[in-house]
Amino acid sequence: MFTEMRRFLMWLDKRWPPERNELSVLSSSDLEDYGKHLLARFPNNRSQRESSRGGVRLLWRWRLQMGEHALRFEPLHLDGWRESSSTGRGENKTDRLPEEVLGPLLVWALRFIDDFAPDILEADREWRASREKRVGRYLERSAVGPSLQAILDEYVAAGRPLPGWRGQPSLTHFSRLLGCRHDAVRPHHAALAAAAAVVGVTEGAFLDGSVQGRLDGEPWVDSIATNHESANSLARLSRILHASCYVVIAFLSGMRESEVKHIKRDCIEIKYDEDGRPYRWKLSSLAFKGEDEVEGVPATWTVCATVVRAVEMLEKLQPKTCDYLFTGLLHGNGAKKSSNEVEGNRATNAHLNDLVAFVNQLCADRGRSDIIADSAGRPFKLKTSYFRRTLAWHIARRPGGLIALAIQYGHMRTVLDARTSSGYGSRSRGGIHGVLDVETALAAANTAARLRDQAAAGEKISGPAARRALTAAAHTPKFEGRIVPAKFAKKAASFLARDGIVLFDNPGAMLICAFKRDNALCEPDPDATAPRQYDCRPGCGNTVRTDTHARLLRERADELDQLAASAPGPVSRRLKASANRFRTMADTHDTIAQSAKALT
């Protein structure tokens, strides 16, 4: 236990400023962040995470001996502090991707789809064309020598090294270029050796197309090789593009793995408005969970344009004869030449982690910092099961946050709460709503626990809903454990239906919303169980602020002032106006805020 206590104190020492050095000021947010740190540090070792949390809990058990320096609350009462020991299966028991992993992963996946894919597709087209030459009539043996010499002369004139394999000119590559049998090139070894003596030989055979995609103003790879053993081989890069499409579809759609794997060609339906602009995208596949038919039933999900781009990329990457878009690709040694069989879970996990390895090596070679790694800087092992739970977590706990650089989680919640087949990421049999209810309930309970801790620590509270929020916080159940049983979804839905006493943290607006539909200025739907947090408006009767929020408002104002100092005139004035508005909010809080005792 001493080792675990030391681990926690060293983490805390790096996190806290020098003037903050009393354990008595530990907050629930500190321990929540430590829990996130443990999840990132030991993603696949639950027993180690439990042991590390046990070391921290000693601060509570020894509180009488520690006197005024003791921890002021029981860690077990915090949402997510204790993990369930249940061994049952279910998506509510699945871990999620840490934020420091998800951000770079999603950005790099989109970068492959939008920036790098054209090079991979062109290389794939060239590779397929070279293979098709072998199907037709072979070049006469008498014509092989002159044709080969003409090609070698072009390489020598351009100063280009010959495509190679294991240190020698690649006979396979030249036979494909010539459209002849492999053994027809072998007698011309002397001509190949003479050219190689002048220009040299590359490690592999490279496709002729020049690389167009750019990273930091330079080609993202030097070339794309046909040799499947090369780090930049067409086979590997195609698999990574395949995995990138999986990341985007699985995370942004909320589909389960089996549902993603059964996506077929022409599965997208687009609806247009009267001006011809697309406004809704639907994706068709098969649903399995909760269905009686073992072969699945047809289902439709409403998705975003980014998901559609990923699907369209898969349609280009797979041959037109392939119906299922997550069928294994044809590149590589041992690949099936004609298959309509989707990849298994193990293969997809391997390709996802190859994406991570490629990106991290690319970052190391280019001196970039946006690696895909956990908080300790180590590569994170991806699994297909993480994506659906991660989406629900972000919708519930990161309102208004940006994903895919433009899609707002807050807007996703709005359409998800429609609870119909037209809702984002949903289908007629419930879609992701149960998972979202779980994450929202856990987030609300965590907000209530944090408000209780802040009030107990002496922070003052302001806002028209301050008294109601304190009452709600005192009576909010403590949902213990990040991993919860499947039946918790119904309990979570019932909890969220209690209008007026569920608390929602809104870090963007720096306040708490004690959501009551009749008071809300964000215009929620009549049966909504959560606010439109991206549309939080001043003067709403549901707002609550603490001293912590006031401090954050002033810190944000200082940041805006710094930005204003180097911004052009009109932009600078707007930034300063926003900074002044934040300071006014903080000053108003200081003026009207009351202690919890005075409010209750």
For each residue, the residues with C-beta under 8 A, 3 or more apart:
1: 4 5 54 55 58
2: 5 6 55
3: 6 7 55
4: 1 7 8 51 52 54 55 56
5: 1 2 8 9 55 56 58
6: 2 3 9 10
7: 3 4 10 11 52 55
8: 4 5 11 12 34 52 55 56
9: 5 6 12 13
10: 6 7 13 14
11: 7 8 14 15 34 37
12: 8 9 15 16 26 30 34
13: 9 10 16
14: 10 11
15: 11 12 30 33
16: 12 13 20 21
17: 20
18: 21
19:
20: 16 17 25
21: 16 18
22: 25 69
23: 26 59 66 69 70 71
24: 68 69 70 71 72
25: 20 22 457
26: 12 23 30 31 59 71 72
27: 30 31 450 453 454 457
28: 31 32 73 78 446 449 450 453
29: 32 33 450
30: 12 15 26 27 33 34
31: 26 27 28 34 35 56 75 78 81
32: 28 29 35 36 78 79 80 81 446
33: 15 29 30 36 37
34: 8 11 12 30 31 37 38 56
35: 31 32 38 39 49 53 78 80 81 482
36: 32 33 39 40 98 99 375
37: 11 33 34 40 41 375
38: 34 35 41 42 48 49 52 53
39: 35 36 42 43 49 95 98 482
40: 36 37 43 98 100 101 374 375 376 380
41: 37 38 374 375 376
42: 38 39 45 46 48 49 52
43: 39 40 95 98 374 380 381
44: 381
45: 42 48 49
46: 42 49 50 83
47: 50 51
48: 38 42 45 51 52
49: 35 38 39 42 45 46 52 53 83
50: 46 47 53 54 82 83
51: 4 47 48 54 55
52: 4 7 8 38 42 48 49 55 56
53: 35 38 49 50 56 57 75 81 82
54: 1 4 50 51 57 58
55: 1 2 3 4 5 7 8 51 52 58
56: 4 5 8 31 34 52 53 59 75
57: 53 54 60 61 75 76
58: 1 5 54 55 61 62
59: 23 26 56 62 63 66 70 71
60: 57 63 70 71 73 74 75
61: 57 58
62: 58 59 65 66 70
63: 59 60 66 70 71
64: 67 70
65: 62
66: 23 59 62 63 69 70 71
67: 64 70
68: 24
69: 22 23 24 66
70: 23 24 59 60 62 63 64 66 67
71: 23 24 26 59 60 63 66 75
72: 24 26 453 456 457
73: 28 60 77 78 453 456
74: 60 77
75: 31 53 56 57 60 71 78 81
76: 57 81 82 480
77: 73 74 81 449 478 480
78: 28 31 32 35 73 75 81 446 449 478 480
79: 32 442 443 445 446 449 478 479 480 481 482
80: 32 35 442 446 481 482
81: 31 32 35 53 75 76 77 78 480 481
82: 50 53 76 480 481
83: 46 49 50 481 482 483
84: 93 481 483 484 485
85:
86: 93 483 485
87:
88: 93 485 486
89: 93
90: 93 94 485 486
91: 94 256 385 388 389 435
92: 389 434 435 438 483 484 485 486 488 489
93: 84 86 88 89 90 483 484 485 486
94: 90 91 385 386 388 389 483
95: 39 43 386 389 482 483
96: 386 389 390 393
97: 101 102 105 380 382 386 387 390
98: 36 39 40 43 101 102 374 375 380
99: 36 102 103
100: 40 103 104 373 374 375
101: 40 97 98 104 105 372 373 374 380
102: 97 98 99 105 106 251 390 394
103: 99 100 106 107
104: 100 101 107 108 359 370 371 372 373
105: 97 101 102 108 109 247 355 356 372 382
106: 102 103 109 110 247 248 251 403 404
107: 103 104 110 111 370 405
108: 104 105 111 112 244 355 359 370 372
109: 105 106 112 113 243 244 245 247 248 355
110: 106 107 113 114 244 248 306 404 405
111: 107 108 114 115 116 215
112: 108 109 115 116 117 240 241 244 355
113: 109 110 116 117 241 244 245 248 309 310 313
114: 110 111 117 309
115: 111 112 213 214 215 220
116: 111 112 113 119 120 213 220 237 241
117: 112 113 114 120 121 241 313 316 317
118: 121 122 212 213
119: 116 122 123 209 211 212 213 220 221 224
120: 116 117 123 124 224 234 237 238 241 317
121: 117 118 124 125 316 317
122: 118 119 125 126 207 209
123: 119 120 126 127 207 209 224 234 237
124: 120 121 127 128 234 238 317 331
125: 121 122 128 129
126: 122 123 129 130 207 208 209
127: 123 124 130 131 207 226 234 331
128: 124 125 131 132 319
129: 125 126 132 133
130: 126 127 133 176 177
131: 127 128 134 135 176
132: 128 129 135 136
133: 129 130 136 176 179
134: 131 138 176 179
135: 131 132
136: 132 133 179
137:
138: 134 179 180 181 184
139: 143 144 147 178 179 180 184
140: 143 144
141: 144 180 184
142: 145
143: 139 140 146 147
144: 139 140 141 147 148 178 180 184 185 188
145: 142 148 149 188 191
146: 143 149 150
147: 139 143 144 150 151 178
148: 144 145 151 152 174 178 185 188 191 192
149: 145 146 152 153 191
150: 146 147 153 154
151: 147 148 154 155 174 177 178
152: 148 149 155 156 162 191 192 194 195
153: 149 150 156 157
154: 150 151 157 158
155: 151 152 158 160 161 162 195 199
156: 152 153 159 195 198 199
157: 153 154
158: 154 155
159: 156 199
160: 155 199
161: 155 164 199 200 201 202
162: 152 155 169 170 192 195 196 199 200 201 202
163: 169 170 173 174 201 202 204 205 206 226
164: 161 167 168 169 170 201 202 203 204 205
165: 168 169 170 171 172 173 204 205 227
166:
167: 164 201
168: 164 165 196 201
169: 162 163 164 165 173 174 192 193 195 196 201
170: 162 163 164 165 173 174 204 205 227
171: 165 174 175 182 185 186
172: 165 175 176 182 205
173: 163 165 169 170 176 177 205 226
174: 148 151 163 169 170 171 177 178 185 192
175: 171 172 178 180 181 182 184 185
176: 130 131 133 134 172 173 179
177: 130 151 173 174
178: 139 144 147 148 151 174 175 184 185
179: 133 134 136 138 139 176
180: 138 139 141 144 175 184 185
181: 138 175 184
182: 171 172 175 185 186
183: 186
184: 138 139 141 144 175 178 180 181 187
185: 144 148 171 174 175 178 180 182 188 192
186: 171 182 183 189
187: 184
188: 144 145 148 185 191 192
189: 186 192 193
190: 193 194
191: 145 148 149 152 188 194 195
192: 148 152 162 169 174 185 188 189 195 196
193: 169 189 190 196 197
194: 152 190 191 197 198
195: 152 155 156 162 169 191 192 198 199
196: 162 168 169 192 193 199 200 201
197: 193 194
198: 156 194 195
199: 155 156 159 160 161 162 195 196
200: 161 162 196
201: 161 162 163 164 167 168 169 196
202: 161 162 163 164 205 206
203: 164 225 227 230
204: 163 164 165 170 225 226 227 229 230 233
205: 163 164 165 170 172 173 202 225 226 227
206: 163 202 223 224 225 226
207: 122 123 126 127 223 224 225 226 234
208: 126
209: 119 122 123 126 224
210:
211: 119 219 220 221 222 223 224
212: 118 119 219
213: 115 116 118 119 219 220
214: 115 217 218 219 220
215: 111 115 218 219 220 362 366
216: 366 368
217: 214
218: 214 215
219: 211 212 213 214 215 222
220: 115 116 119 211 213 214 215 362
221: 119 211 224 232 237
222: 211 219 232
223: 206 207 211 232
224: 119 120 123 206 207 209 211 221 232 233 234 237
225: 203 204 205 206 207 230 232 233 234
226: 127 163 173 204 205 206 207 233 234
227: 165 170 203 204 205 230 233
228: 233 234 235 236 331 332 333
229: 204 233
230: 203 204 225 227 233 236
231: 236 358 361
232: 221 222 223 224 225 236 237
233: 204 224 225 226 227 228 229 230 236 237 331
234: 120 123 124 127 207 224 225 226 228 237 238 331
235: 228 238 239 329 331 332 335
236: 228 230 231 232 233 239 240 354 358
237: 116 120 123 221 224 232 233 234 240 241
238: 120 124 234 235 241 242 317 329 331
239: 235 236 242 243 329 331 332 351 354
240: 112 236 237 243 244 351 354 355 358
241: 112 113 116 117 120 237 238 244 245 313 317
242: 238 239 245 246 314 317 326 329 351
243: 109 239 240 246 247 348 351 352 354 355
244: 108 109 110 112 113 240 241 247 248 310 355
245: 109 113 241 242 248 249 310 311 313 314 317 325
246: 242 243 249 250 260 326 348 351 352 384
247: 105 106 109 243 244 250 251 352 355 387
248: 106 109 110 113 244 245 251 252 306 307 309 310 404
249: 245 246 252 253 255 260 263 307 310 311
250: 246 247 253 255 257 260 384 387 388
251: 102 106 247 248 387 390 391 403
252: 248 249 303 304 306 307 391 403 404 407 425
253: 249 250 260 283 301 303 307 425
254: 301 388 391 392 424 425 426 431 432 435
255: 249 250 259 260 283 285 301 388 425
256: 91 259 260 288 289 388
257: 250 260 261 345 348 384 385
258: 261 262 286 288 289 296
259: 255 256 262 263 285 286 287 288 299 301
260: 246 249 250 253 255 256 257 263 285 326
261: 257 258 324 326 342 343 348
262: 258 259 285 286 296 324 342
263: 249 259 260 267 283 285 311 314 324 325 326
264: 267 284 285 323 324 325
265: 315 318 320 322 323 325
266: 315
267: 263 264 283 284 285 311 325
268: 281 282 283 284 308 311 312
269: 281 282 283 284 300
270: 278 280 281 282 308
271: 278 279 280 281 282
272: 276 277 278 279
273: 276 277 279
274:
275:
276: 272 273
277: 272 273
278: 270 271 272 281 305
279: 271 272 273
280: 270 271 302 422
281: 268 269 270 271 278 302 303 304 305 307 308
282: 268 269 270 271 300 301 302 303
283: 253 255 263 267 268 269 300 301 302 303 307 308 311
284: 264 267 268 269 298 299 300
285: 255 259 260 262 263 264 267 298 299 301
286: 258 259 262 295 296 297 298 299
287: 259 290 291 296 297 298 299 427 429
288: 256 258 259 291 294 296
289: 256 258
290: 287 429 430
291: 287 288 296 297 429
292:
293: 296 297
294: 288
295: 286
296: 258 262 286 287 288 291 293
297: 286 287 291 293
298: 284 285 286 287
299: 259 284 285 286 287 427 428 429
300: 269 282 283 284 421 427 428
301: 253 254 255 259 282 283 285 425 426 427 431
302: 280 281 282 283 415 421 422 423 424 425 426
303: 252 253 281 282 283 307 308 424 425
304: 252 281 307 308 404 407 424
305: 278 281 308 309
306: 110 248 252 309 310 404 407
307: 248 249 252 253 281 283 303 304 310 311
308: 268 270 281 283 303 304 305 311 312
309: 113 114 248 305 306 312 313
310: 113 244 245 248 249 306 307 313 314
311: 245 249 263 267 268 283 307 308 314 315 325
312: 268 308 309 315 316
313: 113 117 241 245 309 310 316 317
314: 242 245 263 310 311 317 318 325 326
315: 265 266 311 312 318 325
316: 117 121 312 313
317: 117 120 121 124 238 241 242 245 313 314 329
318: 265 314 315 322 325 327 329
319: 128 322 330
320: 265
321: 338
322: 265 318 319 325 327 339 340
323: 264 265 327 340
324: 261 262 263 264 327 340 341 342
325: 245 263 264 265 267 311 314 315 318 322
326: 242 246 260 261 263 314 342 343 348
327: 318 322 323 324 339 340 341 342 343
328: 335 336 339 341 342 343 347
329: 235 238 239 242 317 318 332 335
330: 319 335 336 337 339
331: 124 127 228 233 234 235 238 239 335
332: 228 235 239 329 335
333: 228
334:
335: 235 328 329 330 331 332
336: 328 330 339 341
337: 330
338: 321
339: 322 327 328 330 336
340: 322 323 324 327
341: 324 327 328 336
342: 261 262 324 326 327 328
343: 261 326 327 328 347 348 351
344: 347 348
345: 257 348 349 384
346: 349 350
347: 328 343 344 350 351
348: 243 246 257 261 326 343 344 345 351 352 384
349: 345 346 352 353 382 383 384
350: 346 347 353 354
351: 239 240 242 243 246 343 347 348 354 355
352: 243 246 247 348 349 355 356 382 383 384
353: 349 350 356 357 379 381 382
354: 236 239 240 243 350 351 357 358
355: 105 108 109 112 240 243 244 247 351 352 358 359 372 382
356: 105 352 353 359 360 372 379 380 382
357: 353 354 360 361 379
358: 231 236 240 354 355 361 362
359: 104 108 355 356 362 363 371 372
360: 356 357 363 364 371 372 373 379
361: 231 357 358 364 365
362: 215 220 358 359 365 366 368
363: 359 360 366 367 368 369 370 371
364: 360 361 367 371
365: 361 362
366: 215 216 362 363
367: 363 364
368: 216 362 363 371
369: 363
370: 104 107 108 363
371: 104 359 360 363 364 368 377 379
372: 101 104 105 108 355 356 359 360 379 380
373: 100 101 104 360 376 377 378 379 380
374: 40 41 43 98 100 101 377 378 379 380
375: 36 37 40 41 98 100
376: 40 41 373
377: 371 373 374
378: 373 374
379: 353 356 357 360 371 372 373 374
380: 40 43 97 98 101 356 372 373 374
381: 43 44 353
382: 97 105 349 352 353 355 356 386
383: 349 352 386
384: 246 250 257 345 348 349 352 387
385: 91 94 257 388 389
386: 94 95 96 97 382 383 389 390
387: 97 247 250 251 384 390 391
388: 91 94 250 254 255 256 385 391 392 432 435
389: 91 92 94 95 96 385 386 392 393 435 439
390: 96 97 102 251 386 387 393 394
391: 251 252 254 387 388 394 395 425 432
392: 254 388 389 395 396 432 435 436 438 439
393: 96 389 390 396 397 439
394: 102 390 391 397 398 401 403 409
395: 391 392 398 399 409 412 413 416 436 439 440
396: 392 393 413 436 439 440 442 443
397: 393 394 439 443 505
398: 394 395 401 409
399: 395 409 410 413 504 506 507 508 533 534
400: 408 409 410 506 508 533 534
401: 394 398 408 409 410 508
402: 405 406 407 408 409
403: 106 251 252 394 407 408 409
404: 106 110 248 252 304 306 407
405: 107 110 402
406: 402
407: 252 304 306 402 403 404 411 412
408: 400 401 402 403 411 412 534
409: 394 395 398 399 400 401 402 403 412 413 534
410: 399 400 401 413 414 532 533 534 535
411: 407 408 414 415 534
412: 395 407 408 409 415 416 424 425
413: 395 396 399 409 410 416 417 436 530 532 533
414: 410 411 417 418 532
415: 302 411 412 418 422 423 424
416: 395 412 413 419 423 424 425 426 431 432 433 436
417: 413 414 423 525 528 529 530
418: 414 415 422 423 426 525
419: 416 423 426 433
420: 423 426 428
421: 300 302 426 427 428
422: 280 302 415 418 426
423: 302 415 416 417 418 419 420 426 431 433
424: 254 302 303 304 412 415 416
425: 252 253 254 255 301 302 303 391 412 416 431 432
426: 254 301 302 416 418 419 420 421 422 423 430 431 432 433
427: 287 299 300 301 421 430 431
428: 299 300 420 421
429: 287 290 291 299
430: 290 426 427 433 434
431: 254 301 416 423 425 426 427
432: 254 388 391 392 416 425 426 435 436
433: 416 419 423 426 430 436 437
434: 92 430 437 438 489 493
435: 91 92 254 388 389 392 432 438 439 489
436: 392 395 396 413 416 432 433 439 440
437: 433 434 440 441 489 492 493 496
438: 92 392 434 435 441 442 484 488 489 492
439: 389 392 393 395 396 397 435 436 442 443
440: 395 396 436 437 443 444 492 496 529 530
441: 437 438 444 445 479 488 491 492 495 496
442: 79 80 396 438 439 445 446 479 482 484 492
443: 79 396 397 439 440 446 447 504 505
444: 440 441 447 448 476 495 496 502 503 504
445: 79 441 442 448 449 476 477 478 479
446: 28 32 78 79 80 442 443 449 450 505
447: 443 444 450 451 503 504 505 512
448: 444 445 451 452 472 473 476 503
449: 28 77 78 79 445 446 452 453 473 476 478
450: 27 28 29 446 447 453 454 505
451: 447 448 454 455 461 469 470 473 503 512 544 546
452: 448 449 455 456 473 474
453: 27 28 72 73 449 450 456 457
454: 27 450 451 457 459 461 546 547 548
455: 451 452 458 459 461 470 473 546 595 596
456: 72 73 452 453 596
457: 25 27 72 453 454
458: 455 595
459: 454 455 546 547 548
460: 546 547 589 593 594 595
461: 451 454 455 466 469 470 544 545 546 593 594 595 596 599
462: 466 544 545 588 589 592 593 594
463: 466 469 511 512 543 544 545
464: 519 540 541 542 543
465: 468 469 513 514 516 519 541 542 543 544
466: 461 462 463 469 470 544 594 599
467: 470 471 599 600
468: 465 471 472 500 501 514 516
469: 451 461 463 465 466 472 473 503 512 514 544
470: 451 455 461 466 467 473 474 596 599 600
471: 467 468 474 475 501 600
472: 448 468 469 475 476 500 501 502 503 514
473: 448 449 451 452 455 469 470 476 503
474: 452 470 471
475: 471 472 501
476: 444 445 448 449 472 473 501 502 503
477: 445 495
478: 77 78 79 445 449
479: 79 441 442 445 484 488 492
480: 76 77 78 79 81 82
481: 79 80 81 82 83 84 484
482: 35 39 79 80 83 95 442
483: 83 84 86 92 93 94 95
484: 84 92 93 438 442 479 481 488
485: 84 86 88 90 92 93 488
486: 88 90 92 93 489
487: 490 491
488: 92 438 441 479 484 485 491 492
489: 92 434 435 437 438 486 492 493
490: 487 493 494
491: 441 487 488 494 495
492: 437 438 440 441 442 479 488 489 495 496
493: 434 437 489 490 496 497 529
494: 490 491 497 498
495: 441 444 477 491 492 498 502
496: 437 440 441 444 492 493 502 529 530
497: 493 494 529
498: 494 495 501 502
499: 502 515 516 517 529
500: 468 472 514 515 516
501: 468 471 472 475 476 498 514
502: 444 472 476 495 496 498 499 514 515 529 530
503: 444 447 448 451 469 472 473 476 512 513 514 515 544
504: 399 443 444 447 512 513 515 530 531 533
505: 397 443 446 447 450 512
506: 399 400 509 510 511 512 513 531 533 536
507: 399 510
508: 399 400 401 533 534 536
509: 506 533 536
510: 506 507 545 549 552 553 556 585
511: 463 506 536 543 544 545 549
512: 447 451 463 469 503 504 505 506 543 544 545 546 549
513: 465 503 504 506 531 533 536 540 542 543 544
514: 465 468 469 472 500 501 502 503 542 543 544
515: 499 500 502 503 504 520 524 529 530 531 542
516: 465 468 499 500 519 520 541 542
517: 499 520 524 526 528
518:
519: 464 465 516 540 541 542
520: 515 516 517 523 524 531 540 541 542
521: 537 539 540 541
522: 531 532 533 535 536 537 540
523: 520 532 535
524: 515 517 520 528 530 531 532
525: 417 418 528
526: 517
527:
528: 417 517 524 525 531
529: 417 440 493 496 497 499 502 515
530: 413 417 440 496 502 504 515 524 533
531: 504 506 513 515 520 522 524 528 536 542
532: 410 413 414 522 523 524 535 536
533: 399 400 410 413 504 506 508 509 513 522 530 536
534: 399 400 408 409 410 411 508
535: 410 522 523 532
536: 506 508 509 511 513 522 531 532 533 540 543
537: 521 522 540
538:
539: 521
540: 464 513 519 520 521 522 536 537 543
541: 464 465 516 519 520 521
542: 464 465 513 514 515 516 519 520 531
543: 463 464 465 511 512 513 514 536 540
544: 451 461 462 463 465 466 469 503 511 512 513 514
545: 461 462 463 510 511 512 549 550 585 589 593
546: 451 454 455 459 460 461 512 549 550
547: 454 459 460 550 551 589 593
548: 454 459 551 552
549: 510 511 512 545 546 552 553 589
550: 545 546 547 553 554 585 586 589 590 593
551: 547 548 554 555 586
552: 510 548 549 555 556
553: 510 549 550 556 557 582 583 585 586 589
554: 550 551 557 558 582 583 586
555: 551 552 558 559
556: 510 552 553 559 560 579 582
557: 553 554 560 561 578 579 580 582 583 586
558: 554 555 561 562 579
559: 555 556 562 563
560: 556 557 563 564 575 576 578 579 582
561: 557 558 564 565 575 576 579
562: 558 559 565 566
563: 559 560 566 567 575
564: 560 561 567 571 572 573 575 576 579
565: 561 562 572
566: 562 563
567: 563 564 571 572 575
568: 571 572
569: 572 573
570: 573 574
571: 564 567 568 574 575
572: 564 565 567 568 569 575 576
573: 564 569 570 576 577
574: 570 571 577 578
575: 560 561 563 564 567 571 572 578 579
576: 560 561 564 572 573 579 580
577: 573 574 580 581
578: 557 560 574 575 581 582
579: 556 557 558 560 561 564 575 576 582 583
580: 557 576 577 583 584
581: 577 578 584 585
582: 553 554 556 557 560 578 579 585 586
583: 553 554 557 579 580 586 587
584: 580 581 587 588
585: 510 545 550 553 581 582 588 589
586: 550 551 553 554 557 582 583 589 590
587: 583 584 590 591
588: 462 584 585 591 592
589: 460 462 545 547 549 550 553 585 586 592 593
590: 550 586 587 593
591: 587 588
592: 462 588 589
593: 460 461 462 545 547 550 589 590
594: 460 461 462 466 598 599
595: 455 458 460 461 598 599
596: 455 456 461 470 599 600
597: 600
598: 594 595
599: 461 466 467 470 594 595 596
600: 467 470 471 596 597
